Amino acid sequence: MNPARTLSAACAATVAATVVLVAPASAEPISTAGRQSVQRALDAMVTAGYPGAQVVVTEGGRDWIASAGVGDVHRRTPFPADGYVRIGSNTKAYVAAVVLQLVAERRIGLDDTVDGAGIDGTRITVRDLLQHTSGLPDHLGLPELDTEDAAMTVHNPADLVRKTRAAFPPRFAPGARAEYSNTNYLVLGLLVEKITGRPLAEEIRTRILAPHGLTKTYYPGPGDTVPRAPHAAGYAVENGKRIDITAYDPSWAGASGAMVATPSDLNRYFLALQKGTVIPPAQLAEARRAPRPLVNRDGLRYGLGQAELPTPCGTVWGHGGSIPGYRTYNGATASRAVTVVANQQPATQAQKDAIEAAFGAALCAR
């Protein structure tokens, strides 16, 4: 499996539906009619070609879980209820929160320039990195990531940034536009380590995961190649054949996409963001003050580590993640968080549309 090609490149499975309600509470978060509409949206994801799909809706301290398809195409086993999943670019929302906490502590400023790892340090700011306005090219274009060996190699983020800067010219002048580039968050991860003197994974754990009881979220260490159990197998389609790509070292994604979590933990994180318990109010307001349209993400409006997600019942803040084998789409209102998971990536446009439709159905269901 070649991580760069599999991530950036763009079969139906037998539909098996499951519904699980977790935790004590009174009324169910979604009515019977609402649950049926969400189930239809999940079934449509499988019809579009995903092996399996799952939604977790968190509201009032309670999780509602529905699934379709399978978690393992060979064993024909169901999608594990609230199992671990690679959350891909959702990692950026955790890294951004750490950076914004450091801003609140006045250890760094949003408009401070950044140097090191081949960056000249005179033009690119912390804000540029957070909002993808730096002009840094994406390290996923490196030829060394376009090999079979890359999947099981432990990659150093500083080396990846330096090699990217040497291999490709800037995409544009800093601030000129917003263009999604994973390299921005590799640099932010290095910045966190430089400021704090501690590993990024430890900063995320002590600043975010532990204080909010997110015990089922983690940053994989070197050589940690398989998500914790239970997890659905992750797939890709290459040359018309579905292949299992569950196992790989995600260090090539690093601070831009390496983390693993359960959907319910992801929901609880985004609810905490909404409640203002992760990032101080001033920094949270700044993160959402002036989102910019990403020219290479269909104009998706991106703030500082968070994105505006349109739904049939209004716009919400969230993110999403795409990493070989897994795709997540998630966000939250003040009271409800939704994560939709699929166990195949890259995805076709029809599959992308289907997961976004399922997210909207779950967020808006009453």
C-alpha positions in Angstrom: 0.0 0.0 0.0 1.3 3.4 -1.0 0.1 6.0 1.4 0.4 9.1 -0.8 -1.3 7.6 -3.8 -3.9 5.9 -1.7 -4.7 9.1 0.2 -4.9 11.4 -2.8 -6.4 9.1 -5.4 -9.8 8.8 -5.5 -18.5 -3.4 -5.1 -21.3 -3.1 -3.2 -21.5 -5.0 0.1 -24.4 -6.9 1.6 -26.4 -4.5 3.7 -26.7 -5.4 7.4 -28.2 -2.8 9.6 -27.6 -2.5 13.4 -28.8 0.1 15.9 -27.4 0.5 19.4 -28.4 2.8 22.2 -25.7 3.5 24.9 -25.8 5.1 28.3 -28.6 5.9 30.7 -31.1 8.6 29.9 -34.7 9.5 29.4 -35.9 10.2 25.9 -34.0 8.9 22.9 -32.2 11.7 21.1 -33.9 11.0 17.7 -37.5 10.0 16.9 -38.4 6.8 15.2 -38.9 8.6 11.9 -35.6 10.4 12.3 -33.8 7.1 13.0 -35.3 5.6 9.9 -34.1 8.5 7.7 -30.6 8.2 9.1 -30.6 4.4 8.5 -31.6 5.0 4.9 -28.7 7.4 4.5 -26.3 4.8 5.9 -27.8 2.2 3.5 -27.2 4.6 0.7 -23.5 4.9 1.6 -23.2 1.1 1.2 -25.1 1.3 -2.1 -22.6 3.9 -3.2 -19.8 1.4 -2.6 -18.6 1.6 0.9 -18.1 -1.8 2.6 -19.6 -0.5 5.8 -20.8 2.7 7.4 -21.7 3.9 10.9 -23.1 7.0 12.6 -22.8 7.9 16.2 -25.0 10.7 17.5 -24.1 12.1 20.9 -26.6 14.3 22.8 -27.4 14.7 26.4 -24.7 12.4 27.5 -26.2 9.6 25.4 -25.0 7.9 22.2 -27.2 6.5 19.5 -25.4 4.3 17.0 -26.6 2.9 13.7 -24.6 0.9 11.1 -24.9 -0.6 7.6 -22.8 -3.0 5.6 -19.9 -4.8 7.1 -16.8 -4.1 9.2 -14.8 -6.9 7.5 -15.7 -8.0 3.9 -14.0 -11.4 4.3 -15.5 -12.5 7.6 -18.8 -10.6 6.8 -18.8 -9.3 10.4 -20.8 -6.2 11.4 -19.3 -2.8 11.8 -18.1 -2.7 15.5 -20.3 -0.4 17.5 -18.3 2.7 18.3 -15.0 0.9 17.5 -11.7 2.6 17.0 -11.1 4.4 13.7 -8.3 6.3 12.1 -9.6 9.9 12.3 -7.2 11.4 9.7 -7.4 15.1 9.4 -9.5 15.5 12.5 -6.0 15.4 14.1 -5.7 19.0 12.9 -8.5 20.1 15.3 -6.5 18.7 18.3 -3.2 20.2 17.1 -4.9 23.6 16.5 -6.4 23.5 20.0 -2.9 23.0 21.5 -1.5 25.9 19.5 -4.4 28.2 20.5 -3.9 27.3 24.1 -0.2 28.3 23.7 -1.4 31.5 22.1 -3.7 32.1 25.2 -0.7 31.5 27.4 1.2 34.1 25.4 4.0 31.7 24.5 3.4 32.3 20.8 1.3 34.8 18.8 -1.0 34.1 15.8 0.8 36.7 13.8 4.3 35.6 14.8 6.4 34.2 11.9 7.7 30.7 11.9 11.1 29.4 10.9 13.0 26.0 10.9 12.7 22.9 8.8 13.5 24.8 5.7 11.1 27.7 6.2 12.7 31.1 6.0 10.9 32.6 9.0 10.2 36.0 7.6 6.7 35.7 6.0 4.7 32.6 7.1 2.8 33.1 10.3 1.2 30.8 12.8 -2.2 31.9 11.5 -1.2 31.0 8.0 -0.3 27.5 9.1 -3.5 27.0 11.0 -5.7 28.4 8.1 -3.8 26.9 5.2 -2.8 30.3 3.8 1.0 29.7 4.0 1.5 28.6 0.4 3.5 25.5 1.6 3.2 22.6 -0.8 1.7 19.4 0.4 4.3 16.8 1.6 2.1 14.0 0.3 3.5 14.8 -3.2 7.0 13.6 -2.1 8.2 10.7 -4.4 9.4 8.7 -1.4 5.8 8.4 -0.1 4.8 7.0 -3.5 6.4 3.6 -2.7 5.2 0.3 -1.2 7.8 0.6 1.6 6.5 4.0 2.8 3.5 2.4 4.6 5.6 0.7 7.2 8.4 3.3 7.4 8.7 5.5 10.5 8.9 9.1 9.0 10.4 12.1 10.7 8.2 15.2 10.3 11.0 17.7 10.1 12.6 15.6 7.4 9.4 15.5 5.5 9.0 19.3 5.7 12.6 19.9 4.6 12.3 17.5 1.7 9.0 19.1 0.6 10.5 22.6 0.6 13.5 21.3 -1.4 11.4 19.4 -3.9 8.6 21.9 -4.6 8.3 25.7 -5.0 5.8 27.6 -2.8 2.2 27.4 -4.1 1.6 31.1 -3.6 2.7 34.0 -1.4 1.6 33.7 2.2 -1.9 35.0 2.8 -2.8 35.3 -0.9 -5.3 32.5 -0.7 -6.3 29.4 1.3 -5.3 26.0 -0.1 -5.4 22.9 2.0 -1.9 21.5 2.6 -1.0 18.8 5.2 2.5 20.3 5.5 1.0 23.2 7.5 0.2 20.9 10.4 3.5 19.0 10.3 5.1 22.4 10.9 2.6 23.2 13.7 3.4 19.9 15.4 7.1 20.8 15.3 6.3 24.3 16.6 4.4 22.8 19.6 7.4 20.6 20.4 9.9 23.5 20.1 7.8 25.7 22.4 7.0 23.2 25.1 10.0 20.9 24.9 7.7 17.9 24.9 6.4 15.5 22.3 3.3 16.6 20.5 1.5 13.4 21.5 2.1 14.2 25.2 0.9 17.8 24.8 -2.3 16.6 23.2 -2.8 14.0 25.9 -2.2 16.3 28.9 -3.9 19.4 27.5 -6.9 17.9 25.8 -7.5 14.1 26.2 -7.0 13.7 29.9 -8.9 16.8 31.1 -11.9 15.9 29.0 -11.9 12.2 29.8 -11.2 11.2 26.2 -9.8 7.8 27.1 -10.5 6.3 23.7 -8.5 8.7 21.7 -4.7 8.4 21.1 -1.8 9.5 19.0 0.0 6.3 17.7 3.6 5.9 18.5 6.3 4.7 16.0 5.6 1.2 14.8 2.0 1.3 16.0 0.5 0.0 12.8 -3.0 -1.2 13.7 -5.9 0.6 15.5 -6.8 -0.8 18.9 -9.6 -3.3 19.0 -12.4 -3.3 18.2 -12.0 -1.8 14.8 -13.4 -2.2 11.3 -10.9 -3.2 8.7 -10.0 -0.4 6.3 -10.1 -0.8 2.6 -9.1 0.8 -0.7 -9.9 -0.1 -4.3 -7.0 -0.4 -6.6 -7.3 -1.5 -10.2 -10.9 -2.5 -9.5 -10.0 -4.8 -6.6 -10.8 -4.1 -3.0 -7.7 -4.5 -0.7 -7.3 -4.5 3.0 -5.0 -1.6 4.1 -5.8 -1.6 7.8 -2.2 -1.9 8.9 0.4 0.9 8.3 2.5 3.3 10.3 0.7 6.7 10.1 3.9 8.8 10.9 3.8 10.0 7.3 0.6 11.8 8.3 1.9 12.9 11.7 0.3 16.0 13.1 -1.8 16.4 10.0 -3.6 13.1 10.4 -2.2 10.3 12.5 -4.7 10.0 15.4 -7.1 7.3 16.3 -10.4 7.6 18.3 -13.8 6.1 18.7 -16.7 8.1 17.1 -18.2 8.8 20.5 -14.9 10.3 21.8 -14.6 12.4 18.7 -18.2 13.7 19.3 -17.3 14.5 22.9 -14.3 16.5 21.8 -16.3 18.6 19.4 -19.0 19.2 22.0 -16.3 20.4 24.4 -15.0 22.7 21.7 -18.5 24.1 21.2 -18.9 24.6 25.0 -15.6 26.5 25.2 -13.9 24.2 27.6 -11.0 23.3 25.3 -9.9 26.7 23.9 -10.3 29.9 25.8 -13.2 32.0 24.6 -11.1 34.7 22.9 -9.1 32.2 20.9 -12.2 30.2 20.0 -13.8 33.3 18.7 -10.7 34.1 16.7 -10.6 30.6 15.3 -14.0 31.1 13.8 -14.0 34.8 13.1 -13.0 34.8 9.4 -13.0 31.4 7.7 -11.5 31.4 4.2 -12.7 29.2 1.3 -10.2 26.5 0.4 -9.6 26.6 -3.3 -8.8 22.8 -3.4 -11.7 21.7 -1.2 -14.7 23.0 -3.2 -14.7 26.3 -1.4 -15.1 24.7 2.1 -14.7 27.6 4.6 -11.9 26.9 7.0 -11.0 28.8 10.2 -8.1 27.9 12.5 -8.3 24.1 12.7 -12.1 24.0 12.2 -14.3 24.1 9.2 -17.9 25.3 8.5 -20.0 22.3 7.4 -23.2 23.0 5.5 -26.2 20.9 6.4 -30.0 21.0 5.5 -30.7 22.6 8.9 -27.8 25.1 8.9 -24.1 25.4 9.1 -22.1 23.8 11.9 -18.5 23.7 12.9 -16.6 20.5 12.6 -13.9 18.8 10.5 -13.6 15.4 9.0 -10.8 13.1 8.0 -9.6 11.0 5.1 -6.8 8.6 5.5 -6.1 5.3 3.7 -8.9 2.9 4.7 -11.1 5.2 6.6 -13.2 8.3 6.1 -14.9 10.4 8.8 -17.2 13.4 8.6 -18.2 15.1 11.8 -19.3 18.2 13.6 -21.4 19.6 16.4 -24.0 22.0 17.4 -24.2 23.3 21.0 -26.1 20.1 22.1 -25.6 17.4 19.4 -22.5 16.0 17.8 -22.4 13.6 14.9 -19.7 11.4 13.5 -20.2 9.3 10.3 -17.5 6.7 9.6 -16.8 4.6 6.5 -14.2 1.9 6.1 -12.9 2.7 2.6 -10.7 5.5 1.4 -10.0 6.9 -1.3 -13.6 7.5 -2.1 -15.5 8.3 -5.3 -17.5 11.5 -5.6 -20.7 9.5 -5.1 -19.3 8.1 -1.9 -18.2 11.5 -0.6 -21.7 12.9 -1.4 -23.3 9.9 0.5 -21.3 10.4 3.7 -22.0 14.1 3.7 -25.7 13.3 3.2 -25.7 10.9 6.1 -24.0 13.5 8.3 -26.7 16.0 7.4 -29.5 13.5 8.0 -28.1 12.6 11.5 -27.4 16.2 12.6 -30.9 17.4 11.5 -33.0 14.4 12.5 -35.6 15.1 15.2 
